């Protein structure tokens, strides 16, 4: 099996850790929770996106674009 890494926000990490069963690994808990969620609603949420690039600055560029879009949409400016 290929080993994969997932990064979770602290708040979600805490929630997953609260759901870990006896003698269950963190990874197994995530797998179980994702499977349960997909059984309930297999359609992806509209606001979840992903991207892949060889550009190491992709995340920084995304943050810059989002900042610009939010600033343009802010009626307070």
Buried (B, 14 or more C-beta within 10 A) or exposed (E): EEEEEEEEEEEEBEEBEEEBEEEEEBEEBBEBBEEEEEEEEEEEEEEEEEEEEEEEEEEEEEEEEEEEEEEEEEEEE
